[in-house]
Amino acid sequence: LVVERIRPRDVHDAFEWYCPKCWARVHRVEVNVQNIVTDLPPLFAAFYASSRKCPRCGHIHPGKG
């Protein structure tokens, strides 16, 4: 889900991934997105390359699905 609104340029965007088993937050990153085409792919790539292990239940987030 993407919710976009007009906001000042210095406001950060947050991206969060949640465990599909227990809904605990697995990963969060805050950035100031200037261009979604160039700024977002490295954020997603970093998450996909991480362990993606849930801190609560240990389930591994599937990443790309």
mmCIF file of the N, C-alpha and C atoms, coordinates in Angstrom:
data_MODEL
# 
_entry.id   MODEL 
# 
loop_
_atom_site.group_PDB 
_atom_site.id 
_atom_site.type_symbol 
_atom_site.label_atom_id 
_atom_site.label_alt_id 
_atom_site.label_comp_id 
_atom_site.label_asym_id 
_atom_site.label_entity_id 
_atom_site.label_seq_id 
_atom_site.pdbx_PDB_ins_code 
_atom_site.Cartn_x 
_atom_site.Cartn_y 
_atom_site.Cartn_z 
_atom_site.occupancy 
_atom_site.B_iso_or_equiv 
_atom_site.pdbx_formal_charge 
_atom_site.auth_seq_id 
_atom_site.auth_comp_id 
_atom_site.auth_asym_id 
_atom_site.auth_atom_id 
_atom_site.pdbx_PDB_model_num 
ATOM 1   N N  . LEU A 1 1  ? 0.851  -1.169  0.000  1.00 0.00 ? 1  LEU A N  1 
ATOM 2   C CA . LEU A 1 1  ? 0.000  0.000   0.000  1.00 0.00 ? 1  LEU A CA 1 
ATOM 3   C C  . LEU A 1 1  ? 0.894  1.229   0.000  1.00 0.00 ? 1  LEU A C  1 
ATOM 4   N N  . VAL A 1 2  ? 0.630  2.133   -0.895 1.00 0.00 ? 2  VAL A N  1 
ATOM 5   C CA . VAL A 1 2  ? 1.378  3.390   -0.957 1.00 0.00 ? 2  VAL A CA 1 
ATOM 6   C C  . VAL A 1 2  ? 0.399  4.525   -0.735 1.00 0.00 ? 2  VAL A C  1 
ATOM 7   N N  . VAL A 1 3  ? 0.680  5.342   0.270  1.00 0.00 ? 3  VAL A N  1 
ATOM 8   C CA . VAL A 1 3  ? -0.137 6.519   0.544  1.00 0.00 ? 3  VAL A CA 1 
ATOM 9   C C  . VAL A 1 3  ? 0.758  7.728   0.325  1.00 0.00 ? 3  VAL A C  1 
ATOM 10  N N  . GLU A 1 4  ? 0.371  8.595   -0.568 1.00 0.00 ? 4  GLU A N  1 
ATOM 11  C CA . GLU A 1 4  ? 1.199  9.748   -0.924 1.00 0.00 ? 4  GLU A CA 1 
ATOM 12  C C  . GLU A 1 4  ? 0.433  11.025  -0.607 1.00 0.00 ? 4  GLU A C  1 
ATOM 13  N N  . ARG A 1 5  ? 1.142  11.984  -0.056 1.00 0.00 ? 5  ARG A N  1 
ATOM 14  C CA . ARG A 1 5  ? 0.543  13.292  0.207  1.00 0.00 ? 5  ARG A CA 1 
ATOM 15  C C  . ARG A 1 5  ? 1.590  14.359  -0.059 1.00 0.00 ? 5  ARG A C  1 
ATOM 16  N N  . ILE A 1 6  ? 1.156  15.568  -0.250 1.00 0.00 ? 6  ILE A N  1 
ATOM 17  C CA . ILE A 1 6  ? 2.082  16.677  -0.435 1.00 0.00 ? 6  ILE A CA 1 
ATOM 18  C C  . ILE A 1 6  ? 2.681  17.014  0.925  1.00 0.00 ? 6  ILE A C  1 
ATOM 19  N N  . ARG A 1 7  ? 4.001  17.121  0.975  1.00 0.00 ? 7  ARG A N  1 
ATOM 20  C CA . ARG A 1 7  ? 4.677  17.393  2.240  1.00 0.00 ? 7  ARG A CA 1 
ATOM 21  C C  . ARG A 1 7  ? 5.982  18.132  1.981  1.00 0.00 ? 7  ARG A C  1 
ATOM 22  N N  . PRO A 1 8  ? 6.546  18.732  3.004  1.00 0.00 ? 8  PRO A N  1 
ATOM 23  C CA . PRO A 1 8  ? 7.830  19.423  2.834  1.00 0.00 ? 8  PRO A CA 1 
ATOM 24  C C  . PRO A 1 8  ? 8.919  18.443  2.384  1.00 0.00 ? 8  PRO A C  1 
ATOM 25  N N  . ARG A 1 9  ? 9.918  18.945  1.672  1.00 0.00 ? 9  ARG A N  1 
ATOM 26  C CA . ARG A 1 9  ? 10.976 18.095  1.123  1.00 0.00 ? 9  ARG A CA 1 
ATOM 27  C C  . ARG A 1 9  ? 11.844 17.436  2.198  1.00 0.00 ? 9  ARG A C  1 
ATOM 28  N N  . ASP A 1 10 ? 11.879 17.980  3.399  1.00 0.00 ? 10 ASP A N  1 
ATOM 29  C CA . ASP A 1 10 ? 12.738 17.402  4.436  1.00 0.00 ? 10 ASP A CA 1 
ATOM 30  C C  . ASP A 1 10 ? 12.055 16.308  5.263  1.00 0.00 ? 10 ASP A C  1 
ATOM 31  N N  . VAL A 1 11 ? 10.834 15.949  4.915  1.00 0.00 ? 11 VAL A N  1 
ATOM 32  C CA . VAL A 1 11 ? 10.113 14.897  5.623  1.00 0.00 ? 11 VAL A CA 1 
ATOM 33  C C  . VAL A 1 11 ? 10.557 13.537  5.078  1.00 0.00 ? 11 VAL A C  1 
ATOM 34  N N  . HIS A 1 12 ? 10.844 12.607  5.983  1.00 0.00 ? 12 HIS A N  1 
ATOM 35  C CA . HIS A 1 12 ? 11.302 11.288  5.572  1.00 0.00 ? 12 HIS A CA 1 
ATOM 36  C C  . HIS A 1 12 ? 10.135 10.347  5.281  1.00 0.00 ? 12 HIS A C  1 
ATOM 37  N N  . ASP A 1 13 ? 10.379 9.423   4.378  1.00 0.00 ? 13 ASP A N  1 
ATOM 38  C CA . ASP A 1 13 ? 9.441  8.353   4.067  1.00 0.00 ? 13 ASP A CA 1 
ATOM 39  C C  . ASP A 1 13 ? 9.897  7.115   4.828  1.00 0.00 ? 13 ASP A C  1 
ATOM 40  N N  . ALA A 1 14 ? 8.955  6.326   5.304  1.00 0.00 ? 14 ALA A N  1 
ATOM 41  C CA . ALA A 1 14 ? 9.292  5.102   6.027  1.00 0.00 ? 14 ALA A CA 1 
ATOM 42  C C  . ALA A 1 14 ? 8.741  3.901   5.273  1.00 0.00 ? 14 ALA A C  1 
ATOM 43  N N  . PHE A 1 15 ? 9.547  2.848   5.238  1.00 0.00 ? 15 PHE A N  1 
ATOM 44  C CA . PHE A 1 15 ? 9.156  1.596   4.604  1.00 0.00 ? 15 PHE A CA 1 
ATOM 45  C C  . PHE A 1 15 ? 9.330  0.503   5.643  1.00 0.00 ? 15 PHE A C  1 
ATOM 46  N N  . GLU A 1 16 ? 8.285  -0.321  5.812  1.00 0.00 ? 16 GLU A N  1 
ATOM 47  C CA . GLU A 1 16 ? 8.314  -1.368  6.830  1.00 0.00 ? 16 GLU A CA 1 
ATOM 48  C C  . GLU A 1 16 ? 7.870  -2.695  6.229  1.00 0.00 ? 16 GLU A C  1 
ATOM 49  N N  . TRP A 1 17 ? 8.513  -3.760  6.703  1.00 0.00 ? 17 TRP A N  1 
ATOM 50  C CA . TRP A 1 17 ? 8.147  -5.111  6.321  1.00 0.00 ? 17 TRP A CA 1 
ATOM 51  C C  . TRP A 1 17 ? 7.757  -5.845  7.590  1.00 0.00 ? 17 TRP A C  1 
ATOM 52  N N  . TYR A 1 18 ? 6.678  -6.641  7.518  1.00 0.00 ? 18 TYR A N  1 
ATOM 53  C CA . TYR A 1 18 ? 6.157  -7.355  8.682  1.00 0.00 ? 18 TYR A CA 1 
ATOM 54  C C  . TYR A 1 18 ? 6.171  -8.860  8.458  1.00 0.00 ? 18 TYR A C  1 
ATOM 55  N N  . CYS A 1 19 ? 6.303  -9.582  9.546  1.00 0.00 ? 19 CYS A N  1 
ATOM 56  C CA . CYS A 1 19 ? 6.294  -11.038 9.517  1.00 0.00 ? 19 CYS A CA 1 
ATOM 57  C C  . CYS A 1 19 ? 4.900  -11.528 9.111  1.00 0.00 ? 19 CYS A C  1 
ATOM 58  N N  . PRO A 1 20 ? 4.811  -12.426 8.121  1.00 0.00 ? 20 PRO A N  1 
ATOM 59  C CA . PRO A 1 20 ? 3.500  -12.941 7.727  1.00 0.00 ? 20 PRO A CA 1 
ATOM 60  C C  . PRO A 1 20 ? 2.911  -13.937 8.731  1.00 0.00 ? 20 PRO A C  1 
ATOM 61  N N  . LYS A 1 21 ? 3.700  -14.367 9.706  1.00 0.00 ? 21 LYS A N  1 
ATOM 62  C CA . LYS A 1 21 ? 3.208  -15.322 10.719 1.00 0.00 ? 21 LYS A CA 1 
ATOM 63  C C  . LYS A 1 21 ? 2.654  -14.614 11.958 1.00 0.00 ? 21 LYS A C  1 
ATOM 64  N N  . CYS A 1 22 ? 3.436  -13.665 12.513 1.00 0.00 ? 22 CYS A N  1 
ATOM 65  C CA . CYS A 1 22 ? 3.019  -13.055 13.787 1.00 0.00 ? 22 CYS A CA 1 
ATOM 66  C C  . CYS A 1 22 ? 2.835  -11.533 13.693 1.00 0.00 ? 22 CYS A C  1 
ATOM 67  N N  . TRP A 1 23 ? 3.085  -10.965 12.558 1.00 0.00 ? 23 TRP A N  1 
ATOM 68  C CA . TRP A 1 23 ? 2.905  -9.538  12.278 1.00 0.00 ? 23 TRP A CA 1 
ATOM 69  C C  . TRP A 1 23 ? 3.859  -8.612  13.026 1.00 0.00 ? 23 TRP A C  1 
ATOM 70  N N  . ALA A 1 24 ? 4.950  -9.141  13.534 1.00 0.00 ? 24 ALA A N  1 
ATOM 71  C CA . ALA A 1 24 ? 5.983  -8.286  14.138 1.00 0.00 ? 24 ALA A CA 1 
ATOM 72  C C  . ALA A 1 24 ? 6.738  -7.576  13.011 1.00 0.00 ? 24 ALA A C  1 
ATOM 73  N N  . ARG A 1 25 ? 7.256  -6.406  13.297 1.00 0.00 ? 25 ARG A N  1 
ATOM 74  C CA . ARG A 1 25 ? 8.034  -5.684  12.289 1.00 0.00 ? 25 ARG A CA 1 
ATOM 75  C C  . ARG A 1 25 ? 9.386  -6.374  12.119 1.00 0.00 ? 25 ARG A C  1 
ATOM 76  N N  . VAL A 1 26 ? 9.710  -6.684  10.873 1.00 0.00 ? 26 VAL A N  1 
ATOM 77  C CA . VAL A 1 26 ? 10.963 -7.362  10.547 1.00 0.00 ? 26 VAL A CA 1 
ATOM 78  C C  . VAL A 1 26 ? 12.032 -6.355  10.132 1.00 0.00 ? 26 VAL A C  1 
ATOM 79  N N  . HIS A 1 27 ? 11.620 -5.292  9.460  1.00 0.00 ? 27 HIS A N  1 
ATOM 80  C CA . HIS A 1 27 ? 12.602 -4.335  8.922  1.00 0.00 ? 27 HIS A CA 1 
ATOM 81  C C  . HIS A 1 27 ? 11.926 -2.976  8.750  1.00 0.00 ? 27 HIS A C  1 
ATOM 82  N N  . ARG A 1 28 ? 12.679 -1.920  8.979  1.00 0.00 ? 28 ARG A N  1 
ATOM 83  C CA . ARG A 1 28 ? 12.178 -0.558  8.761  1.00 0.00 ? 28 ARG A CA 1 
ATOM 84  C C  . ARG A 1 28 ? 13.335 0.293   8.273  1.00 0.00 ? 28 ARG A C  1 
ATOM 85  N N  . VAL A 1 29 ? 13.042 1.156   7.319  1.00 0.00 ? 29 VAL A N  1 
ATOM 86  C CA . VAL A 1 29 ? 14.036 2.103   6.830  1.00 0.00 ? 29 VAL A CA 1 
ATOM 87  C C  . VAL A 1 29 ? 13.333 3.439   6.601  1.00 0.00 ? 29 VAL A C  1 
ATOM 88  N N  . GLU A 1 30 ? 14.012 4.524   6.968  1.00 0.00 ? 30 GLU A N  1 
ATOM 89  C CA . GLU A 1 30 ? 13.494 5.871   6.735  1.00 0.00 ? 30 GLU A CA 1 
ATOM 90  C C  . GLU A 1 30 ? 14.462 6.604   5.820  1.00 0.00 ? 30 GLU A C  1 
ATOM 91  N N  . VAL A 1 31 ? 13.924 7.194   4.772  1.00 0.00 ? 31 VAL A N  1 
ATOM 92  C CA . VAL A 1 31 ? 14.735 7.928   3.802  1.00 0.00 ? 31 VAL A CA 1 
ATOM 93  C C  . VAL A 1 31 ? 13.946 9.122   3.294  1.00 0.00 ? 31 VAL A C  1 
ATOM 94  N N  . ASN A 1 32 ? 14.641 10.036  2.687  1.00 0.00 ? 32 ASN A N  1 
ATOM 95  C CA . ASN A 1 32 ? 14.005 11.158  2.012  1.00 0.00 ? 32 ASN A CA 1 
ATOM 96  C C  . ASN A 1 32 ? 13.989 10.814  0.530  1.00 0.00 ? 32 ASN A C  1 
ATOM 97  N N  . VAL A 1 33 ? 12.866 10.315  0.051  1.00 0.00 ? 33 VAL A N  1 
ATOM 98  C CA . VAL A 1 33 ? 12.757 9.882   -1.340 1.00 0.00 ? 33 VAL A CA 1 
ATOM 99  C C  . VAL A 1 33 ? 12.589 11.096  -2.243 1.00 0.00 ? 33 VAL A C  1 
ATOM 100 N N  . GLN A 1 34 ? 13.474 11.198  -3.200 1.00 0.00 ? 34 GLN A N  1 
ATOM 101 C CA . GLN A 1 34 ? 13.393 12.257  -4.204 1.00 0.00 ? 34 GLN A CA 1 
ATOM 102 C C  . GLN A 1 34 ? 12.832 11.711  -5.518 1.00 0.00 ? 34 GLN A C  1 
ATOM 103 N N  . ASN A 1 35 ? 13.166 10.449  -5.802 1.00 0.00 ? 35 ASN A N  1 
ATOM 104 C CA . ASN A 1 35 ? 12.757 9.828   -7.063 1.00 0.00 ? 35 ASN A CA 1 
ATOM 105 C C  . ASN A 1 35 ? 12.519 8.343   -6.795 1.00 0.00 ? 35 ASN A C  1 
ATOM 106 N N  . ILE A 1 36 ? 11.270 7.899   -6.878 1.00 0.00 ? 36 ILE A N  1 
ATOM 107 C CA . ILE A 1 36 ? 10.993 6.502   -6.540 1.00 0.00 ? 36 ILE A CA 1 
ATOM 108 C C  . ILE A 1 36 ? 11.634 5.521   -7.509 1.00 0.00 ? 36 ILE A C  1 
ATOM 109 N N  . VAL A 1 37 ? 11.849 5.924   -8.720 1.00 0.00 ? 37 VAL A N  1 
ATOM 110 C CA . VAL A 1 37 ? 12.458 5.024   -9.700 1.00 0.00 ? 37 VAL A CA 1 
ATOM 111 C C  . VAL A 1 37 ? 13.902 4.698   -9.323 1.00 0.00 ? 37 VAL A C  1 
ATOM 112 N N  . THR A 1 38 ? 14.640 5.678   -8.825 1.00 0.00 ? 38 THR A N  1 
ATOM 113 C CA . THR A 1 38 ? 16.045 5.448   -8.486 1.00 0.00 ? 38 THR A CA 1 
ATOM 114 C C  . THR A 1 38 ? 16.281 5.209   -6.995 1.00 0.00 ? 38 THR A C  1 
ATOM 115 N N  . ASP A 1 39 ? 15.439 5.756   -6.136 1.00 0.00 ? 39 ASP A N  1 
ATOM 116 C CA . ASP A 1 39 ? 15.669 5.660   -4.687 1.00 0.00 ? 39 ASP A CA 1 
ATOM 117 C C  . ASP A 1 39 ? 15.144 4.370   -4.053 1.00 0.00 ? 39 ASP A C  1 
ATOM 118 N N  . LEU A 1 40 ? 14.048 3.818   -4.581 1.00 0.00 ? 40 LEU A N  1 
ATOM 119 C CA . LEU A 1 40 ? 13.446 2.655   -3.929 1.00 0.00 ? 40 LEU A CA 1 
ATOM 120 C C  . LEU A 1 40 ? 14.123 1.319   -4.217 1.00 0.00 ? 40 LEU A C  1 
ATOM 121 N N  . PRO A 1 41 ? 14.550 1.033   -5.441 1.00 0.00 ? 41 PRO A N  1 
ATOM 122 C CA . PRO A 1 41 ? 15.158 -0.285  -5.681 1.00 0.00 ? 41 PRO A CA 1 
ATOM 123 C C  . PRO A 1 41 ? 16.296 -0.656  -4.729 1.00 0.00 ? 41 PRO A C  1 
ATOM 124 N N  . PRO A 1 42 ? 17.216 0.257   -4.374 1.00 0.00 ? 42 PRO A N  1 
ATOM 125 C CA . PRO A 1 42 ? 18.260 -0.138  -3.415 1.00 0.00 ? 42 PRO A CA 1 
ATOM 126 C C  . PRO A 1 42 ? 17.708 -0.475  -2.021 1.00 0.00 ? 42 PRO A C  1 
ATOM 127 N N  . LEU A 1 43 ? 16.621 0.171   -1.613 1.00 0.00 ? 43 LEU A N  1 
ATOM 128 C CA . LEU A 1 43 ? 16.014 -0.127  -0.311 1.00 0.00 ? 43 LEU A CA 1 
ATOM 129 C C  . LEU A 1 43 ? 15.442 -1.539  -0.295 1.00 0.00 ? 43 LEU A C  1 
ATOM 130 N N  . PHE A 1 44 ? 14.724 -1.881  -1.367 1.00 0.00 ? 44 PHE A N  1 
ATOM 131 C CA . PHE A 1 44 ? 14.147 -3.217  -1.466 1.00 0.00 ? 44 PHE A CA 1 
ATOM 132 C C  . PHE A 1 44 ? 15.245 -4.264  -1.605 1.00 0.00 ? 44 PHE A C  1 
ATOM 133 N N  . ALA A 1 45 ? 16.269 -3.976  -2.399 1.00 0.00 ? 45 ALA A N  1 
ATOM 134 C CA . ALA A 1 45 ? 17.387 -4.913  -2.576 1.00 0.00 ? 45 ALA A CA 1 
ATOM 135 C C  . ALA A 1 45 ? 18.078 -5.187  -1.245 1.00 0.00 ? 45 ALA A C  1 
ATOM 136 N N  . ALA A 1 46 ? 18.251 -4.158  -0.430 1.00 0.00 ? 46 ALA A N  1 
ATOM 137 C CA . ALA A 1 46 ? 18.892 -4.337  0.880  1.00 0.00 ? 46 ALA A CA 1 
ATOM 138 C C  . ALA A 1 46 ? 18.044 -5.243  1.774  1.00 0.00 ? 46 ALA A C  1 
ATOM 139 N N  . PHE A 1 47 ? 16.726 -5.064  1.747  1.00 0.00 ? 47 PHE A N  1 
ATOM 140 C CA . PHE A 1 47 ? 15.860 -5.931  2.544  1.00 0.00 ? 47 PHE A CA 1 
ATOM 141 C C  . PHE A 1 47 ? 15.932 -7.367  2.041  1.00 0.00 ? 47 PHE A C  1 
ATOM 142 N N  . TYR A 1 48 ? 15.832 -7.562  0.726  1.00 0.00 ? 48 TYR A N  1 
ATOM 143 C CA . TYR A 1 48 ? 15.870 -8.911  0.161  1.00 0.00 ? 48 TYR A CA 1 
ATOM 144 C C  . TYR A 1 48 ? 17.197 -9.608  0.449  1.00 0.00 ? 48 TYR A C  1 
ATOM 145 N N  . ALA A 1 49 ? 18.288 -8.846  0.549  1.00 0.00 ? 49 ALA A N  1 
ATOM 146 C CA . ALA A 1 49 ? 19.610 -9.417  0.816  1.00 0.00 ? 49 ALA A CA 1 
ATOM 147 C C  . ALA A 1 49 ? 19.847 -9.670  2.310  1.00 0.00 ? 49 ALA A C  1 
ATOM 148 N N  . SER A 1 50 ? 18.975 -9.126  3.169  1.00 0.00 ? 50 SER A N  1 
ATOM 149 C CA . SER A 1 50 ? 19.144 -9.298  4.619  1.00 0.00 ? 50 SER A CA 1 
ATOM 150 C C  . SER A 1 50 ? 18.627 -10.668 5.057  1.00 0.00 ? 50 SER A C  1 
ATOM 151 N N  . SER A 1 51 ? 18.805 -10.986 6.316  1.00 0.00 ? 51 SER A N  1 
ATOM 152 C CA . SER A 1 51 ? 18.350 -12.288 6.831  1.00 0.00 ? 51 SER A CA 1 
ATOM 153 C C  . SER A 1 51 ? 16.823 -12.396 6.834  1.00 0.00 ? 51 SER A C  1 
ATOM 154 N N  . ARG A 1 52 ? 16.119 -11.269 6.958  1.00 0.00 ? 52 ARG A N  1 
ATOM 155 C CA . ARG A 1 52 ? 14.652 -11.210 6.967  1.00 0.00 ? 52 ARG A CA 1 
ATOM 156 C C  . ARG A 1 52 ? 14.043 -12.058 8.089  1.00 0.00 ? 52 ARG A C  1 
ATOM 157 N N  . LYS A 1 53 ? 14.820 -12.335 9.138  1.00 0.00 ? 53 LYS A N  1 
ATOM 158 C CA . LYS A 1 53 ? 14.351 -13.172 10.248 1.00 0.00 ? 53 LYS A CA 1 
ATOM 159 C C  . LYS A 1 53 ? 13.527 -12.349 11.226 1.00 0.00 ? 53 LYS A C  1 
ATOM 160 N N  . CYS A 1 54 ? 12.347 -12.848 11.560 1.00 0.00 ? 54 CYS A N  1 
ATOM 161 C CA . CYS A 1 54 ? 11.462 -12.168 12.503 1.00 0.00 ? 54 CYS A CA 1 
ATOM 162 C C  . CYS A 1 54 ? 12.085 -12.179 13.893 1.00 0.00 ? 54 CYS A C  1 
ATOM 163 N N  . PRO A 1 55 ? 12.157 -11.014 14.542 1.00 0.00 ? 55 PRO A N  1 
ATOM 164 C CA . PRO A 1 55 ? 12.734 -10.955 15.884 1.00 0.00 ? 55 PRO A CA 1 
ATOM 165 C C  . PRO A 1 55 ? 11.843 -11.600 16.947 1.00 0.00 ? 55 PRO A C  1 
ATOM 166 N N  . ARG A 1 56 ? 10.566 -11.776 16.646 1.00 0.00 ? 56 ARG A N  1 
ATOM 167 C CA . ARG A 1 56 ? 9.645  -12.351 17.629 1.00 0.00 ? 56 ARG A CA 1 
ATOM 168 C C  . ARG A 1 56 ? 9.536  -13.873 17.508 1.00 0.00 ? 56 ARG A C  1 
ATOM 169 N N  . CYS A 1 57 ? 9.276  -14.374 16.301 1.00 0.00 ? 57 CYS A N  1 
ATOM 170 C CA . CYS A 1 57 ? 9.002  -15.812 16.162 1.00 0.00 ? 57 CYS A CA 1 
ATOM 171 C C  . CYS A 1 57 ? 10.069 -16.573 15.383 1.00 0.00 ? 57 CYS A C  1 
ATOM 172 N N  . GLY A 1 58 ? 11.011 -15.858 14.760 1.00 0.00 ? 58 GLY A N  1 
ATOM 173 C CA . GLY A 1 58 ? 12.087 -16.519 14.033 1.00 0.00 ? 58 GLY A CA 1 
ATOM 174 C C  . GLY A 1 58 ? 11.759 -16.904 12.605 1.00 0.00 ? 58 GLY A C  1 
ATOM 175 N N  . HIS A 1 59 ? 10.517 -16.670 12.179 1.00 0.00 ? 59 HIS A N  1 
ATOM 176 C CA . HIS A 1 59 ? 10.130 -16.989 10.797 1.00 0.00 ? 59 HIS A CA 1 
ATOM 177 C C  . HIS A 1 59 ? 10.951 -16.137 9.827  1.00 0.00 ? 59 HIS A C  1 
ATOM 178 N N  . ILE A 1 60 ? 11.317 -16.707 8.694  1.00 0.00 ? 60 ILE A N  1 
ATOM 179 C CA . ILE A 1 60 ? 12.043 -15.969 7.669  1.00 0.00 ? 60 ILE A CA 1 
ATOM 180 C C  . ILE A 1 60 ? 11.032 -15.376 6.693  1.00 0.00 ? 60 ILE A C  1 
ATOM 181 N N  . HIS A 1 61 ? 11.031 -14.058 6.584  1.00 0.00 ? 61 HIS A N  1 
ATOM 182 C CA . HIS A 1 61 ? 10.146 -13.377 5.638  1.00 0.00 ? 61 HIS A CA 1 
ATOM 183 C C  . HIS A 1 61 ? 10.507 -13.853 4.237  1.00 0.00 ? 61 HIS A C  1 
ATOM 184 N N  . PRO A 1 62 ? 9.520  -14.165 3.395  1.00 0.00 ? 62 PRO A N  1 
ATOM 185 C CA . PRO A 1 62 ? 9.830  -14.717 2.076  1.00 0.00 ? 62 PRO A CA 1 
ATOM 186 C C  . PRO A 1 62 ? 10.501 -13.742 1.112  1.00 0.00 ? 62 PRO A C  1 
ATOM 187 N N  . GLY A 1 63 ? 10.514 -12.461 1.427  1.00 0.00 ? 63 GLY A N  1 
ATOM 188 C CA . GLY A 1 63 ? 11.118 -11.497 0.503  1.00 0.00 ? 63 GLY A CA 1 
ATOM 189 C C  . GLY A 1 63 ? 10.216 -11.294 -0.694 1.00 0.00 ? 63 GLY A C  1 
ATOM 190 N N  . LYS A 1 64 ? 10.807 -11.332 -1.875 1.00 0.00 ? 64 LYS A N  1 
ATOM 191 C CA . LYS A 1 64 ? 10.002 -11.182 -3.090 1.00 0.00 ? 64 LYS A CA 1 
ATOM 192 C C  . LYS A 1 64 ? 9.047  -12.349 -3.187 1.00 0.00 ? 64 LYS A C  1 
ATOM 193 N N  . GLY A 1 65 ? 7.827  -12.048 -3.560 1.00 0.00 ? 65 GLY A N  1 
ATOM 194 C CA . GLY A 1 65 ? 6.857  -13.122 -3.664 1.00 0.00 ? 65 GLY A CA 1 
ATOM 195 C C  . GLY A 1 65 ? 6.156  -13.056 -4.909 1.00 0.00 ? 65 GLY A C  1 
# 
